Amino acid sequence: MTIEPGPLTGVRVLDLSRVLAGPMATQLLGDLGADVLKVERPVSGDDTRHWGPPWLPKAAPDASKESAYFLSANRNKRSLTIDIAKPEGQGLVRALAARSDVLIENFKVGDLARFGLDWPSLRDVLPRLVYCSISGFGQTGPYAKQAGYDFLVQGLGGVMSITGAPDGPPMKVGVAIADIVCGLYAAVAVLAALRQRDDTGCGQHIDLGLLDTQVAWLANQGLNYLISGAAPRRLGNAHPNIAPYQVFPANDGHFILCIGNDGQFRRFVELAGAPDLAADPRFATNPERVLYRDELVPLLEGLTRTKPVAEWLSTLQPAGVPCGPVNDIAQVFADPQVRHRGMLIEMPDARAADGIVRLIGNPIRGSADPVAYRRPPPALGEHTDEVLQEILGLDDAERARLRGIGVI
């Protein structure tokens, strides 16, 4: 296989993570050119391999199932199976770590110490290693030993309290956003640590918790509380600091209206046939519109219900009034802008019924070193022999011995 170079070509990542936060981080590093070695448990592998349906349609009836969930976070990786509960397996992982630049893991706090694969066990013998630990609550604190799950962290971290209809129950985000954002933070932290290692020659331990990163991206809503002392409430699709900035009904569906300044508001109400609203002292400026939101929104809904979505968009967009449709996921991947930007990709995969696996693209656009889609998500243990021979120099006999005793 010809491997296209990328900005991280030459960087090797030993990936001991599973499910989503860690795999998202390592997939991003792989997209940027890193050689990612995904170590999985023999037989069962990453938990998400079994999180279906849906499954990738298979080319052969006896082929193993490939879940959409697993496919979403594991391209550009080589999979090898190692039982780290066995001393020989621990030795293999230590040997791979010695030949890697980065190790990423998301075991429960303290678990890897049992196998001699935690940071304190490796830091002195591998001083250049960048070791990134992802956990629910970080390596320290009263919750450190607890298992962390995206859903629980969304609740504990406050985002569910500001998501959903004002008169409805707390609502989680529709994807595992705490995991995903934590994975992005992990990738950024790893890149910063590699840059520092370039200068100092020393690696470091990165300690990331889902709850920490969830709190970090409360952003303006977190500051709204810290500045005012009042906990933000659920506003449905409305914005806490701008109005009108939400979903509005048309006579055949819904569309989004994002009024970011007073000039846009004036243009909108003029085009909607109610220019007097811009002169109303309750609505003339954004602070007043936020204060009198409950009076304003019903008036605007009465106007927007008079026309179909397409007519509103064709009227407002040319006038510089920010607005857009509410697409379902099928419409997203059919959207011409999404297609143009390469956010739907197709990779050759002999395991797929039509020889192709369709994946979500990477949004990074670099003029010098664009991301490269080199490998489809791997089958469980697909590269065990390849990696152990290429990197550790284990011959056929030694690999057969390890396989015979269940290490690989």
C-alpha positions as CSV (number, residue, x, y, z in Angstrom):
1,M,0.0,0.0,0.0
2,T,1.3,3.4,-0.9
3,I,1.0,5.7,2.1
4,E,0.7,9.4,1.3
5,P,2.7,11.7,3.5
6,G,1.1,14.1,5.9
7,P,2.2,16.6,8.5
8,L,2.5,13.9,11.1
9,T,4.3,11.4,8.9
10,G,6.9,9.7,11.1
11,V,4.9,10.0,14.3
12,R,3.7,6.7,15.7
13,V,0.7,6.6,18.1
14,L,0.0,3.6,20.2
15,D,-3.7,3.6,20.7
16,L,-5.0,1.7,23.8
17,S,-8.3,3.5,23.8
18,R,-11.8,2.4,22.8
19,V,-15.3,3.6,22.3
20,L,-15.2,7.3,21.2
21,A,-13.2,10.0,22.9
22,G,-9.8,8.3,22.5
23,P,-10.6,6.8,19.0
24,M,-11.7,10.3,17.8
25,A,-8.4,11.7,18.9
26,T,-6.3,9.0,17.3
27,Q,-8.4,9.1,14.1
28,L,-7.7,12.8,13.8
29,L,-3.9,12.2,14.3
30,G,-4.1,9.3,11.7
31,D,-5.8,11.6,9.2
32,L,-2.9,14.0,9.6
33,G,-0.4,11.3,8.8
34,A,0.5,9.5,12.1
35,D,0.9,5.7,12.1
36,V,-1.8,4.7,14.6
37,L,-1.5,1.2,16.1
38,K,-4.9,0.3,17.6
39,V,-4.4,-2.4,20.3
40,E,-7.6,-4.3,20.9
41,R,-8.7,-7.2,23.1
42,P,-8.6,-10.6,21.3
43,V,-11.9,-11.9,20.1
44,S,-14.1,-9.0,21.2
45,G,-12.1,-5.9,20.3
46,D,-13.3,-2.4,20.7
47,D,-16.7,-2.3,22.4
48,T,-18.2,-0.2,19.5
49,R,-17.6,-3.0,17.0
50,H,-20.7,-4.6,18.5
51,W,-22.8,-1.4,18.8
52,G,-25.3,-2.0,16.0
53,P,-27.3,-2.1,13.9
54,P,-26.7,-0.6,11.4
55,W,-23.9,-2.7,10.0
56,L,-21.8,-2.3,6.9
57,P,-23.3,-4.5,4.2
58,K,-21.0,-7.4,3.8
59,A,-19.2,-8.7,0.7
60,A,-19.2,-12.3,2.1
61,P,-21.9,-14.0,4.2
62,D,-19.3,-15.2,6.7
63,A,-17.5,-11.8,7.1
64,S,-17.6,-10.2,10.5
65,K,-20.0,-7.4,11.2
66,E,-18.8,-3.8,11.0
67,S,-20.9,-1.4,13.0
68,A,-21.5,2.1,11.7
69,Y,-20.4,3.4,15.2
70,F,-17.0,1.7,15.0
71,L,-16.5,2.9,11.4
72,S,-17.1,6.5,12.4
73,A,-14.0,6.8,14.5
74,N,-11.4,4.3,13.3
75,R,-10.0,4.9,9.9
76,N,-6.3,5.4,9.2
77,K,-5.4,2.8,11.9
78,R,-3.8,-0.6,12.0
79,S,-5.5,-3.1,14.4
80,L,-3.7,-5.7,16.4
81,T,-5.0,-7.8,19.1
82,I,-3.0,-8.3,22.3
83,D,-4.1,-9.7,25.7
84,I,-2.5,-7.2,28.1
85,A,-3.6,-9.4,31.1
86,K,-0.9,-11.8,30.1
87,P,2.8,-10.9,30.9
88,E,3.8,-11.6,27.3
89,G,1.1,-9.2,26.1
90,Q,2.3,-6.5,28.5
91,G,5.8,-7.0,27.2
92,L,4.6,-6.5,23.6
93,V,2.8,-3.3,24.5
94,R,5.9,-2.0,26.3
95,A,8.0,-2.8,23.3
96,L,5.6,-1.0,21.0
97,A,5.5,2.0,23.4
98,A,9.3,2.1,23.2
99,R,9.0,2.5,19.4
100,S,6.2,5.0,19.6
101,D,6.0,8.8,20.1
102,V,2.5,8.9,21.7
103,L,0.4,6.5,23.8
104,I,-3.3,7.3,24.3
105,E,-5.4,5.3,26.8
106,N,-8.8,5.6,28.4
107,F,-8.8,2.8,31.0
108,K,-10.3,3.5,34.4
109,V,-7.9,5.4,36.7
110,G,-5.3,3.0,38.0
111,D,-6.2,0.0,35.8
112,L,-3.1,0.0,33.7
113,A,-0.9,0.1,36.8
114,R,-1.8,-3.6,37.3
115,F,-0.1,-4.4,34.0
116,G,2.9,-2.0,34.4
117,L,1.6,0.1,31.5
118,D,0.6,3.3,33.4
119,W,2.5,6.5,33.2
120,P,4.6,6.1,36.4
121,S,5.7,2.7,35.2
122,L,6.8,4.0,31.8
123,R,8.0,7.6,32.3
124,D,11.6,6.8,33.5
125,V,12.3,4.1,30.9
126,L,10.6,6.0,28.0
127,P,11.3,9.7,28.8
128,R,10.4,10.9,25.3
129,L,7.0,9.3,25.3
130,V,3.9,11.6,25.2
131,Y,1.4,9.7,27.4
132,C,-2.3,10.8,27.2
133,S,-4.8,9.5,29.7
134,I,-8.5,10.1,29.0
135,S,-11.0,9.3,31.7
136,G,-14.4,10.4,32.9
137,F,-13.2,12.7,35.7
138,G,-9.4,13.0,35.4
139,Q,-6.7,11.2,37.3
140,T,-7.4,13.1,40.6
141,G,-10.3,14.3,42.7
142,P,-13.3,12.7,44.5
143,Y,-14.8,11.3,41.3
144,A,-11.5,10.0,39.8
145,K,-12.2,6.3,40.4
146,Q,-15.7,6.5,38.9
147,A,-16.5,5.3,35.4
148,G,-17.4,8.2,33.1
149,Y,-20.0,8.1,30.3
150,D,-20.8,10.8,27.8
151,F,-24.5,10.9,28.9
152,L,-23.7,11.1,32.6
153,V,-21.2,13.9,31.9
154,Q,-23.6,15.9,29.8
155,G,-25.9,15.8,32.8
156,L,-23.3,16.5,35.5
157,G,-21.5,19.1,33.4
158,G,-24.6,21.2,32.9
159,V,-25.2,21.1,29.2
160,M,-28.5,19.1,29.6
161,S,-29.8,21.8,31.8
162,I,-29.7,24.3,28.9
163,T,-30.7,21.9,26.2
164,G,-34.4,21.2,25.3
165,A,-37.7,23.0,25.4
166,P,-38.3,25.5,28.3
167,D,-41.2,23.4,29.5
168,G,-39.7,20.0,28.7
169,P,-37.3,17.7,30.4
170,P,-33.5,18.1,30.3
171,M,-32.2,16.9,27.0
172,K,-28.9,15.5,25.9
173,V,-27.2,16.5,22.6
174,G,-28.0,14.1,19.8
175,V,-24.4,12.9,19.5
176,A,-21.9,12.0,22.2
177,I,-20.6,15.5,22.2
178,A,-18.7,15.3,25.5
179,D,-16.7,12.4,24.1
180,I,-16.1,14.1,20.8
181,V,-14.9,17.4,22.2
182,C,-12.7,15.6,24.7
183,G,-11.1,13.7,21.8
184,L,-10.4,17.0,20.0
185,Y,-8.8,18.5,23.2
186,A,-6.7,15.3,23.4
187,A,-5.4,15.7,19.9
188,V,-4.6,19.3,20.5
189,A,-2.8,18.5,23.7
190,V,-0.8,15.7,22.1
191,L,0.3,18.0,19.3
192,A,1.4,20.7,21.9
193,A,3.3,18.0,23.8
194,L,5.1,16.8,20.7
195,R,6.1,20.4,19.9
196,Q,7.5,20.8,23.4
197,R,9.3,17.5,23.1
198,D,11.0,18.8,20.0
199,D,12.5,21.6,22.1
200,T,13.2,19.7,25.4
201,G,13.6,16.1,24.3
202,C,11.2,15.1,27.1
203,G,7.7,13.7,26.9
204,Q,4.9,14.3,29.4
205,H,1.7,13.0,30.9
206,I,-1.6,14.5,29.6
207,D,-4.5,14.1,32.0
208,L,-7.9,14.8,30.4
209,G,-11.3,14.3,31.9
210,L,-14.6,14.3,30.1
211,L,-16.1,16.5,32.8
212,D,-13.3,19.0,32.6
213,T,-13.7,19.4,28.9
214,Q,-17.5,19.5,29.1
215,V,-17.3,22.4,31.6
216,A,-14.7,24.1,29.4
217,W,-17.1,24.3,26.4
218,L,-20.0,25.7,28.4
219,A,-18.4,28.9,26.9
220,N,-20.7,31.9,26.9
221,Q,-23.4,30.0,28.9
222,G,-20.9,29.3,31.7
223,L,-19.8,32.9,31.7
224,N,-23.5,34.1,31.7
225,Y,-23.7,32.4,35.1
226,L,-20.3,33.5,36.4
227,I,-21.0,37.1,35.6
228,S,-24.7,37.3,36.5
229,G,-25.0,34.7,39.3
230,A,-28.1,33.3,37.6
231,A,-28.1,29.8,36.2
232,P,-29.1,29.8,32.5
233,R,-32.4,28.1,31.7
234,R,-33.5,26.0,28.8
235,L,-34.6,28.1,25.9
236,G,-35.3,25.5,23.3
237,N,-33.7,26.7,20.1
238,A,-33.4,30.3,21.2
239,H,-30.2,32.1,22.0
240,P,-29.5,33.3,25.5
241,N,-27.9,36.6,24.4
242,I,-29.4,37.4,21.0
243,A,-33.0,37.7,19.7
244,P,-34.5,36.6,17.4
245,Y,-32.1,33.7,17.0
246,Q,-34.0,30.5,16.8
247,V,-36.2,28.2,14.7
248,F,-39.4,29.7,13.3
249,P,-42.4,28.0,11.8
250,A,-43.3,28.4,8.1
251,N,-46.5,27.1,6.6
252,D,-44.8,23.9,5.4
253,G,-42.1,23.3,8.0
254,H,-39.5,25.2,9.9
255,F,-36.4,27.4,9.2
256,I,-33.7,29.0,11.2
257,L,-33.4,32.8,11.7
258,C,-30.2,34.2,13.1
259,I,-30.5,37.9,13.6
260,G,-27.1,39.0,14.8
261,N,-27.5,42.8,14.7
262,D,-30.1,45.6,14.6
263,G,-29.7,46.2,10.8
264,Q,-30.5,42.6,10.1
265,F,-33.6,42.8,12.3
266,R,-34.8,45.9,10.4
267,R,-34.3,44.2,7.0
268,F,-36.1,41.1,8.2
269,V,-39.2,42.9,9.5
270,E,-39.4,45.0,6.4
271,L,-39.3,41.9,4.2
272,A,-41.8,40.2,6.5
273,G,-44.2,43.2,6.0
274,A,-44.0,44.6,9.6
275,P,-41.5,47.4,9.5
276,D,-43.1,49.1,12.5
277,L,-41.6,46.4,14.8
278,A,-38.1,47.8,14.2
279,A,-39.3,51.2,15.6
280,D,-41.0,49.7,18.6
281,P,-38.9,50.6,21.6
282,R,-39.2,47.1,23.0
283,F,-37.5,45.7,19.9
284,A,-35.3,48.4,18.5
285,T,-32.0,47.0,19.8
286,N,-30.8,43.6,20.7
287,P,-30.8,44.1,24.5
288,E,-34.4,45.1,24.4
289,R,-35.3,42.2,22.1
290,V,-33.7,39.8,24.6
291,L,-35.5,41.4,27.5
292,Y,-38.9,41.4,25.6
293,R,-38.3,38.0,23.9
294,D,-41.6,36.6,25.1
295,E,-43.6,39.4,23.5
296,L,-41.5,39.5,20.2
297,V,-41.4,35.8,19.3
298,P,-45.2,35.2,19.0
299,L,-45.5,38.3,16.8
300,L,-42.7,37.0,14.5
301,E,-44.2,33.5,14.4
302,G,-47.5,35.0,13.2
303,L,-45.6,36.4,10.3
304,T,-43.4,33.4,9.4
305,R,-46.3,31.0,9.3
306,T,-47.7,32.8,6.2
307,K,-45.1,31.5,3.7
308,P,-43.3,28.3,2.9
309,V,-39.7,27.7,3.9
310,A,-38.3,28.0,0.4
311,E,-39.9,31.4,-0.1
312,W,-38.5,32.7,3.1
313,L,-35.0,31.5,2.3
314,S,-35.1,32.9,-1.3
315,T,-36.3,36.2,0.1
316,L,-34.1,36.7,3.1
317,Q,-30.8,35.2,2.0
318,P,-30.2,37.7,-0.9
319,A,-31.0,40.5,1.5
320,G,-28.3,39.5,3.9
321,V,-30.6,38.2,6.6
322,P,-29.0,35.0,8.0
323,C,-31.3,32.1,7.7
324,G,-31.3,28.5,6.7
325,P,-33.2,25.2,6.6
326,V,-33.4,22.5,9.3
327,N,-32.0,19.5,7.4
328,D,-32.3,15.9,8.5
329,I,-29.1,13.8,8.2
330,A,-30.0,12.5,4.7
331,Q,-30.4,16.1,3.5
332,V,-27.0,17.0,5.1
333,F,-25.1,14.5,3.0
334,A,-27.1,15.5,-0.1
335,D,-26.3,19.2,0.4
336,P,-24.2,20.7,-2.4
337,Q,-21.9,22.6,-0.1
338,V,-21.3,19.5,2.1
339,R,-20.5,17.5,-1.1
340,H,-18.3,20.2,-2.5
341,R,-16.2,20.4,0.7
342,G,-15.6,16.6,0.7
343,M,-17.5,15.9,3.9
344,L,-18.8,12.6,2.4
345,I,-15.9,10.4,1.5
346,E,-15.7,6.9,-0.1
347,M,-12.9,4.5,0.6
348,P,-12.2,1.1,-1.0
349,D,-13.0,-1.7,1.4
350,A,-13.1,-5.3,0.2
351,R,-15.3,-6.3,3.1
352,A,-18.2,-4.1,1.9
353,A,-20.8,-5.5,-0.4
354,D,-20.1,-2.9,-3.0
355,G,-16.4,-2.6,-2.3
356,I,-16.8,0.9,-0.8
357,V,-17.2,2.2,2.8
358,R,-18.8,5.7,3.0
359,L,-17.4,7.8,5.9
360,I,-17.6,11.4,7.2
361,G,-14.7,13.5,6.0
362,N,-12.2,15.4,8.0
363,P,-12.9,19.2,7.9
364,I,-9.3,20.3,8.1
365,R,-8.1,22.0,4.9
366,G,-4.4,22.6,4.8
367,S,-2.8,24.1,1.7
368,A,0.5,22.3,2.1
369,D,-0.4,19.0,3.8
370,P,-4.0,18.1,3.4
371,V,-5.5,15.2,5.3
372,A,-5.2,11.8,3.6
373,Y,-7.5,8.9,3.8
374,R,-5.1,6.0,3.7
375,R,-6.8,3.1,5.4
376,P,-10.4,2.1,5.9
377,P,-11.4,1.2,9.5
378,P,-9.6,-2.1,10.2
379,A,-11.0,-5.5,10.8
380,L,-10.3,-6.8,14.3
381,G,-6.6,-7.9,14.4
382,E,-6.2,-7.3,10.7
383,H,-2.6,-6.0,11.1
384,T,-1.4,-8.0,14.1
385,D,1.2,-10.0,12.1
386,E,2.2,-7.0,10.0
387,V,2.8,-4.8,13.0
388,L,4.6,-7.3,15.1
389,Q,6.9,-8.3,12.3
390,E,7.5,-4.8,10.9
391,I,8.0,-3.0,14.2
392,L,9.2,-5.6,16.7
393,G,10.8,-8.0,14.2
394,L,8.9,-11.1,15.5
395,D,9.2,-14.0,13.1
396,D,6.5,-16.5,12.1
397,A,7.5,-19.0,14.8
398,E,7.3,-16.4,17.6
399,R,4.0,-15.1,16.4
400,A,2.6,-18.6,16.2
401,R,3.8,-19.3,19.7
402,L,2.1,-16.1,21.0
403,R,-1.0,-17.0,19.2
404,G,-1.0,-20.5,20.6
405,I,-1.0,-19.2,24.2
406,G,-3.7,-16.6,23.5
407,V,-1.5,-13.5,23.8
408,I,-2.4,-12.3,20.3
